[in-house]
Amino acid sequence: MMYNKKREYIQDRRDDELDGIGNLMQLYKFNGRDVMALDNNVYFCTR
């Protein structure tokens, strides 16, 4: 039971991080740039 709870928590955190990355990518697309988001939260902006 604790295991399932922990998995749900990790999944929720992961979804939040993906939402943040999606918002960032939209922001840079809006500014006319392409953005690559890596797993370690490092972002490269290419023109």
N, CA, C and O atoms as a Tripos MOL2 file, in Angstrom:
@<TRIPOS>MOLECULE
protein
  188   187    47     0     0
PROTEIN
NO_CHARGES

@<TRIPOS>ATOM
      1 N           0.8300   -1.1970    0.0000 N.3       1 MET1
      2 CA          0.0000    0.0000    0.0000 C.3       1 MET1
      3 C           0.8720    1.2570    0.0000 C.2       1 MET1
      4 O           0.6140    2.2040   -0.7420 O.2       1 MET1
      5 N           1.9000    1.2510    0.8370 N.am      2 MET2
      6 CA          2.8280    2.3850    0.8440 C.3       2 MET2
      7 C           3.5280    2.5110   -0.5110 C.2       2 MET2
      8 O           3.8030    3.6150   -0.9820 O.2       2 MET2
      9 N           3.8060    1.3730   -1.1190 N.am      3 TYR3
     10 CA          4.4940    1.3880   -2.4140 C.3       3 TYR3
     11 C           3.6400    2.0960   -3.4620 C.2       3 TYR3
     12 O           4.1440    2.9190   -4.2260 O.2       3 TYR3
     13 N           2.3370    1.7740   -3.4960 N.am      4 ASN4
     14 CA          1.4470    2.4130   -4.4570 C.3       4 ASN4
     15 C           1.3580    3.9110   -4.2090 C.2       4 ASN4
     16 O           1.3380    4.7090   -5.1460 O.2       4 ASN4
     17 N           1.3050    4.2800   -2.9370 N.am      5 LYS5
     18 CA          1.2260    5.7020   -2.5920 C.3       5 LYS5
     19 C           2.4640    6.4380   -3.0970 C.2       5 LYS5
     20 O           2.3660    7.5320   -3.6530 O.2       5 LYS5
     21 N           3.6160    5.8310   -2.8970 N.am      6 LYS6
     22 CA          4.8660    6.4650   -3.3390 C.3       6 LYS6
     23 C           4.9030    6.5640   -4.8560 C.2       6 LYS6
     24 O           5.3560    7.5720   -5.3980 O.2       6 LYS6
     25 N           4.4380    5.5410   -5.5400 N.am      7 ARG7
     26 CA          4.4280    5.5920   -7.0070 C.3       7 ARG7
     27 C           3.5130    6.6970   -7.4990 C.2       7 ARG7
     28 O           3.8540    7.4050   -8.4460 O.2       7 ARG7
     29 N           2.3510    6.8570   -6.8670 N.am      8 GLU8
     30 CA          1.4380    7.9210   -7.2670 C.3       8 GLU8
     31 C           2.0910    9.2800   -7.0680 C.2       8 GLU8
     32 O           1.9690   10.1650   -7.9150 O.2       8 GLU8
     33 N           2.7840    9.4440   -5.9450 N.am      9 TYR9
     34 CA          3.4560   10.7110   -5.6550 C.3       9 TYR9
     35 C           4.5240   11.0090   -6.7090 C.2       9 TYR9
     36 O           4.6170   12.1280   -7.2140 O.2       9 TYR9
     37 N           5.3250    9.9970   -7.0320 N.am     10 ILE10
     38 CA          6.3690   10.1910   -8.0430 C.3      10 ILE10
     39 C           5.7340   10.5320   -9.3880 C.2      10 ILE10
     40 O           6.2300   11.4050  -10.0990 O.2      10 ILE10
     41 N           4.6480    9.8550   -9.7440 N.am     11 GLN11
     42 CA          3.9920   10.1270  -11.0190 C.3      11 GLN11
     43 C           3.4440   11.5520  -11.0510 C.2      11 GLN11
     44 O           3.5420   12.2310  -12.0730 O.2      11 GLN11
     45 N           2.8690   12.0080   -9.9370 N.am     12 ASP12
     46 CA          2.3520   13.3780   -9.8800 C.3      12 ASP12
     47 C           3.4820   14.3760  -10.0580 C.2      12 ASP12
     48 O           3.3420   15.3420  -10.8090 O.2      12 ASP12
     49 N           4.5850   14.1610   -9.3870 N.am     13 ARG13
     50 CA          5.7330   15.0620   -9.5210 C.3      13 ARG13
     51 C           6.2230   15.0780  -10.9630 C.2      13 ARG13
     52 O           6.5490   16.1340  -11.5060 O.2      13 ARG13
     53 N           6.2700   13.9050  -11.5740 N.am     14 ARG14
     54 CA          6.7510   13.8090  -12.9530 C.3      14 ARG14
     55 C           5.8130   14.5620  -13.8890 C.2      14 ARG14
     56 O           6.2740   15.2360  -14.8110 O.2      14 ARG14
     57 N           4.5150   14.4610  -13.6700 N.am     15 ASP15
     58 CA          3.5520   15.1810  -14.5010 C.3      15 ASP15
     59 C           3.7350   16.6830  -14.3450 C.2      15 ASP15
     60 O           3.6670   17.4230  -15.3270 O.2      15 ASP15
     61 N           3.9660   17.1390  -13.1170 N.am     16 ASP16
     62 CA          4.1890   18.5670  -12.8890 C.3      16 ASP16
     63 C           5.4270   19.0410  -13.6440 C.2      16 ASP16
     64 O           5.4140   20.1140  -14.2470 O.2      16 ASP16
     65 N           6.4840   18.2540  -13.6130 N.am     17 GLU17
     66 CA          7.7140   18.6360  -14.3060 C.3      17 GLU17
     67 C           7.4790   18.6800  -15.8080 C.2      17 GLU17
     68 O           7.9750   19.5800  -16.4870 O.2      17 GLU17
     69 N           6.7270   17.7170  -16.3350 N.am     18 LEU18
     70 CA          6.4390   17.7140  -17.7630 C.3      18 LEU18
     71 C           5.6100   18.9320  -18.1450 C.2      18 LEU18
     72 O           5.8260   19.5190  -19.2060 O.2      18 LEU18
     73 N           4.6580   19.3210  -17.2910 N.am     19 ASP19
     74 CA          3.8700   20.5230  -17.5600 C.3      19 ASP19
     75 C           4.7750   21.7440  -17.6020 C.2      19 ASP19
     76 O           4.6150   22.6050  -18.4670 O.2      19 ASP19
     77 N           5.7170   21.8280  -16.6820 N.am     20 GLY20
     78 CA          6.6410   22.9570  -16.6600 C.3      20 GLY20
     79 C           7.4860   23.0110  -17.9220 C.2      20 GLY20
     80 O           7.7020   24.0830  -18.4870 O.2      20 GLY20
     81 N           7.9640   21.8550  -18.3640 N.am     21 ILE21
     82 CA          8.7640   21.7970  -19.5850 C.3      21 ILE21
     83 C           7.9070   22.2030  -20.7810 C.2      21 ILE21
     84 O           8.3690   22.9360  -21.6560 O.2      21 ILE21
     85 N           6.6650   21.7320  -20.8210 N.am     22 GLY22
     86 CA          5.7710   22.0940  -21.9190 C.3      22 GLY22
     87 C           5.5260   23.5890  -21.9700 C.2      22 GLY22
     88 O           5.5200   24.1810  -23.0500 O.2      22 GLY22
     89 N           5.3230   24.2100  -20.8080 N.am     23 ASN23
     90 CA          5.1060   25.6510  -20.7620 C.3      23 ASN23
     91 C           6.3390   26.3950  -21.2400 C.2      23 ASN23
     92 O           6.2230   27.3800  -21.9690 O.2      23 ASN23
     93 N           7.5160   25.9400  -20.8410 N.am     24 LEU24
     94 CA          8.7560   26.5810  -21.2550 C.3      24 LEU24
     95 C           8.9310   26.4750  -22.7670 C.2      24 LEU24
     96 O           9.3190   27.4420  -23.4220 O.2      24 LEU24
     97 N           8.6420   25.2930  -23.3180 N.am     25 MET25
     98 CA          8.7820   25.1080  -24.7570 C.3      25 MET25
     99 C           7.8070   26.0110  -25.4990 C.2      25 MET25
    100 O           8.1640   26.5840  -26.5280 O.2      25 MET25
    101 N           6.5820   26.1490  -24.9980 N.am     26 GLN26
    102 CA          5.6210   27.0470  -25.6200 C.3      26 GLN26
    103 C           6.1250   28.4850  -25.5740 C.2      26 GLN26
    104 O           5.9830   29.2320  -26.5420 O.2      26 GLN26
    105 N           6.7140   28.8650  -24.4460 N.am     27 LEU27
    106 CA          7.2330   30.2200  -24.2900 C.3      27 LEU27
    107 C           8.2980   30.5110  -25.3410 C.2      27 LEU27
    108 O           8.2690   31.5570  -25.9900 O.2      27 LEU27
    109 N           9.2390   29.5800  -25.5080 N.am     28 TYR28
    110 CA         10.3050   29.8140  -26.4750 C.3      28 TYR28
    111 C           9.7960   29.7130  -27.9050 C.2      28 TYR28
    112 O          10.2920   30.4230  -28.7800 O.2      28 TYR28
    113 N           8.8190   28.8480  -28.1680 N.am     29 LYS29
    114 CA          8.2140   28.8050  -29.4910 C.3      29 LYS29
    115 C           7.5410   30.1430  -29.7850 C.2      29 LYS29
    116 O           7.5880   30.6400  -30.9100 O.2      29 LYS29
    117 N           6.9180   30.7140  -28.7660 N.am     30 PHE30
    118 CA          6.2490   32.0010  -28.9140 C.3      30 PHE30
    119 C           7.2590   33.0940  -29.2480 C.2      30 PHE30
    120 O           6.9400   34.0380  -29.9710 O.2      30 PHE30
    121 N           8.4700   32.9660  -28.7260 N.am     31 ASN31
    122 CA          9.5220   33.9440  -29.0070 C.3      31 ASN31
    123 C          10.2700   33.6300  -30.2980 C.2      31 ASN31
    124 O          11.2360   34.3120  -30.6410 O.2      31 ASN31
    125 N           9.8250   32.5970  -31.0140 N.am     32 GLY32
    126 CA         10.4360   32.2780  -32.3010 C.3      32 GLY32
    127 C          11.6870   31.4450  -32.1980 C.2      32 GLY32
    128 O          12.5230   31.4810  -33.1010 O.2      32 GLY32
    129 N          11.8420   30.6900  -31.1170 N.am     33 ARG33
    130 CA         13.0110   29.8350  -30.9610 C.3      33 ARG33
    131 C          12.5720   28.3900  -30.8010 C.2      33 ARG33
    132 O          11.4460   28.1100  -30.3910 O.2      33 ARG33
    133 N          13.4780   27.4770  -31.1320 N.am     34 ASP34
    134 CA         13.2560   26.0550  -30.8740 C.3      34 ASP34
    135 C          13.9550   25.6870  -29.5740 C.2      34 ASP34
    136 O          15.0810   26.1140  -29.3190 O.2      34 ASP34
    137 N          13.2860   24.9000  -28.7660 N.am     35 VAL35
    138 CA         13.8460   24.5290  -27.4600 C.3      35 VAL35
    139 C          13.9030   23.0150  -27.3420 C.2      35 VAL35
    140 O          12.9400   22.3220  -27.6720 O.2      35 VAL35
    141 N          15.0220   22.5090  -26.8750 N.am     36 MET36
    142 CA         15.1400   21.0970  -26.5300 C.3      36 MET36
    143 C          15.2550   20.9810  -25.0260 C.2      36 MET36
    144 O          16.1090   21.6210  -24.4130 O.2      36 MET36
    145 N          14.3990   20.1680  -24.4280 N.am     37 ALA37
    146 CA         14.4430   19.9610  -22.9770 C.3      37 ALA37
    147 C          15.0340   18.5820  -22.7100 C.2      37 ALA37
    148 O          14.5290   17.5720  -23.1980 O.2      37 ALA37
    149 N          16.1030   18.5550  -21.9340 N.am     38 LEU38
    150 CA         16.7400   17.2880  -21.5890 C.3      38 LEU38
    151 C          16.2310   16.7920  -20.2470 C.2      38 LEU38
    152 O          15.6080   17.5380  -19.4920 O.2      38 LEU38
    153 N          16.5020   15.5250  -19.9580 N.am     39 ASP39
    154 CA         15.9870   14.9070  -18.7370 C.3      39 ASP39
    155 C          16.5370   15.5690  -17.4800 C.2      39 ASP39
    156 O          15.8750   15.5590  -16.4420 O.2      39 ASP39
    157 N          17.7320   16.1420  -17.5520 N.am     40 ASN40
    158 CA         18.3340   16.7330  -16.3530 C.3      40 ASN40
    159 C          18.0070   18.2200  -16.2410 C.2      40 ASN40
    160 O          18.7290   18.9670  -15.5790 O.2      40 ASN40
    161 N          16.9210   18.6510  -16.8850 N.am     41 ASN41
    162 CA         16.4290   20.0240  -16.7600 C.3      41 ASN41
    163 C          17.4200   21.0600  -17.2790 C.2      41 ASN41
    164 O          17.4470   22.1920  -16.7950 O.2      41 ASN41
    165 N          18.2300   20.6800  -18.2570 N.am     42 VAL42
    166 CA         19.0900   21.6510  -18.9440 C.3      42 VAL42
    167 C          18.4470   21.9490  -20.2870 C.2      42 VAL42
    168 O          18.0660   21.0350  -21.0170 O.2      42 VAL42
    169 N          18.3270   23.2220  -20.6070 N.am     43 TYR43
    170 CA         17.6120   23.6060  -21.8170 C.3      43 TYR43
    171 C          18.5730   24.2430  -22.8160 C.2      43 TYR43
    172 O          19.3760   25.1090  -22.4660 O.2      43 TYR43
    173 N          18.4730   23.7970  -24.0650 N.am     44 PHE44
    174 CA         19.2580   24.3900  -25.1330 C.3      44 PHE44
    175 C          18.3250   25.1520  -26.0650 C.2      44 PHE44
    176 O          17.3120   24.6140  -26.5120 O.2      44 PHE44
    177 N          18.6620   26.3870  -26.3540 N.am     45 CYS45
    178 CA         17.8690   27.1930  -27.2790 C.3      45 CYS45
    179 C          18.6240   27.2900  -28.5940 C.2      45 CYS45
    180 O          19.7760   27.7250  -28.6230 O.2      45 CYS45
    181 N          17.9830   26.8890  -29.6780 N.am     46 THR46
    182 CA         18.6140   26.9750  -30.9910 C.3      46 THR46
    183 C          17.8530   27.9900  -31.8240 C.2      46 THR46
    184 O          16.6370   28.1280  -31.6990 O.2      46 THR46
    185 N          18.5630   28.6820  -32.6540 N.am     47 ARG47
    186 CA         17.9230   29.7140  -33.4720 C.3      47 ARG47
    187 C          17.7060   29.1730  -34.8670 C.2      47 ARG47
    188 O          17.1780   29.8770  -35.7270 O.2      47 ARG47
@<TRIPOS>BOND
     1     1     2 1
     2     2     3 1
     3     3     4 2
     4     3     5 am
     5     5     6 1
     6     6     7 1
     7     7     8 2
     8     7     9 am
     9     9    10 1
    10    10    11 1
    11    11    12 2
    12    11    13 am
    13    13    14 1
    14    14    15 1
    15    15    16 2
    16    15    17 am
    17    17    18 1
    18    18    19 1
    19    19    20 2
    20    19    21 am
    21    21    22 1
    22    22    23 1
    23    23    24 2
    24    23    25 am
    25    25    26 1
    26    26    27 1
    27    27    28 2
    28    27    29 am
    29    29    30 1
    30    30    31 1
    31    31    32 2
    32    31    33 am
    33    33    34 1
    34    34    35 1
    35    35    36 2
    36    35    37 am
    37    37    38 1
    38    38    39 1
    39    39    40 2
    40    39    41 am
    41    41    42 1
    42    42    43 1
    43    43    44 2
    44    43    45 am
    45    45    46 1
    46    46    47 1
    47    47    48 2
    48    47    49 am
    49    49    50 1
    50    50    51 1
    51    51    52 2
    52    51    53 am
    53    53    54 1
    54    54    55 1
    55    55    56 2
    56    55    57 am
    57    57    58 1
    58    58    59 1
    59    59    60 2
    60    59    61 am
    61    61    62 1
    62    62    63 1
    63    63    64 2
    64    63    65 am
    65    65    66 1
    66    66    67 1
    67    67    68 2
    68    67    69 am
    69    69    70 1
    70    70    71 1
    71    71    72 2
    72    71    73 am
    73    73    74 1
    74    74    75 1
    75    75    76 2
    76    75    77 am
    77    77    78 1
    78    78    79 1
    79    79    80 2
    80    79    81 am
    81    81    82 1
    82    82    83 1
    83    83    84 2
    84    83    85 am
    85    85    86 1
    86    86    87 1
    87    87    88 2
    88    87    89 am
    89    89    90 1
    90    90    91 1
    91    91    92 2
    92    91    93 am
    93    93    94 1
    94    94    95 1
    95    95    96 2
    96    95    97 am
    97    97    98 1
    98    98    99 1
    99    99   100 2
   100    99   101 am
   101   101   102 1
   102   102   103 1
   103   103   104 2
   104   103   105 am
   105   105   106 1
   106   106   107 1
   107   107   108 2
   108   107   109 am
   109   109   110 1
   110   110   111 1
   111   111   112 2
   112   111   113 am
   113   113   114 1
   114   114   115 1
   115   115   116 2
   116   115   117 am
   117   117   118 1
   118   118   119 1
   119   119   120 2
   120   119   121 am
   121   121   122 1
   122   122   123 1
   123   123   124 2
   124   123   125 am
   125   125   126 1
   126   126   127 1
   127   127   128 2
   128   127   129 am
   129   129   130 1
   130   130   131 1
   131   131   132 2
   132   131   133 am
   133   133   134 1
   134   134   135 1
   135   135   136 2
   136   135   137 am
   137   137   138 1
   138   138   139 1
   139   139   140 2
   140   139   141 am
   141   141   142 1
   142   142   143 1
   143   143   144 2
   144   143   145 am
   145   145   146 1
   146   146   147 1
   147   147   148 2
   148   147   149 am
   149   149   150 1
   150   150   151 1
   151   151   152 2
   152   151   153 am
   153   153   154 1
   154   154   155 1
   155   155   156 2
   156   155   157 am
   157   157   158 1
   158   158   159 1
   159   159   160 2
   160   159   161 am
   161   161   162 1
   162   162   163 1
   163   163   164 2
   164   163   165 am
   165   165   166 1
   166   166   167 1
   167   167   168 2
   168   167   169 am
   169   169   170 1
   170   170   171 1
   171   171   172 2
   172   171   173 am
   173   173   174 1
   174   174   175 1
   175   175   176 2
   176   175   177 am
   177   177   178 1
   178   178   179 1
   179   179   180 2
   180   179   181 am
   181   181   182 1
   182   182   183 1
   183   183   184 2
   184   183   185 am
   185   185   186 1
   186   186   187 1
   187   187   188 2
@<TRIPOS>SUBSTRUCTURE
     1 MET1         2 RESIDUE 1 A MET
     2 MET2         6 RESIDUE 1 A MET
     3 TYR3        10 RESIDUE 1 A TYR
     4 ASN4        14 RESIDUE 1 A ASN
     5 LYS5        18 RESIDUE 1 A LYS
     6 LYS6        22 RESIDUE 1 A LYS
     7 ARG7        26 RESIDUE 1 A ARG
     8 GLU8        30 RESIDUE 1 A GLU
     9 TYR9        34 RESIDUE 1 A TYR
    10 ILE10       38 RESIDUE 1 A ILE
    11 GLN11       42 RESIDUE 1 A GLN
    12 ASP12       46 RESIDUE 1 A ASP
    13 ARG13       50 RESIDUE 1 A ARG
    14 ARG14       54 RESIDUE 1 A ARG
    15 ASP15       58 RESIDUE 1 A ASP
    16 ASP16       62 RESIDUE 1 A ASP
    17 GLU17       66 RESIDUE 1 A GLU
    18 LEU18       70 RESIDUE 1 A LEU
    19 ASP19       74 RESIDUE 1 A ASP
    20 GLY20       78 RESIDUE 1 A GLY
    21 ILE21       82 RESIDUE 1 A ILE
    22 GLY22       86 RESIDUE 1 A GLY
    23 ASN23       90 RESIDUE 1 A ASN
    24 LEU24       94 RESIDUE 1 A LEU
    25 MET25       98 RESIDUE 1 A MET
    26 GLN26      102 RESIDUE 1 A GLN
    27 LEU27      106 RESIDUE 1 A LEU
    28 TYR28      110 RESIDUE 1 A TYR
    29 LYS29      114 RESIDUE 1 A LYS
    30 PHE30      118 RESIDUE 1 A PHE
    31 ASN31      122 RESIDUE 1 A ASN
    32 GLY32      126 RESIDUE 1 A GLY
    33 ARG33      130 RESIDUE 1 A ARG
    34 ASP34      134 RESIDUE 1 A ASP
    35 VAL35      138 RESIDUE 1 A VAL
    36 MET36      142 RESIDUE 1 A MET
    37 ALA37      146 RESIDUE 1 A ALA
    38 LEU38      150 RESIDUE 1 A LEU
    39 ASP39      154 RESIDUE 1 A ASP
    40 ASN40      158 RESIDUE 1 A ASN
    41 ASN41      162 RESIDUE 1 A ASN
    42 VAL42      166 RESIDUE 1 A VAL
    43 TYR43      170 RESIDUE 1 A TYR
    44 PHE44      174 RESIDUE 1 A PHE
    45 CYS45      178 RESIDUE 1 A CYS
    46 THR46      182 RESIDUE 1 A THR
    47 ARG47      186 RESIDUE 1 A ARG
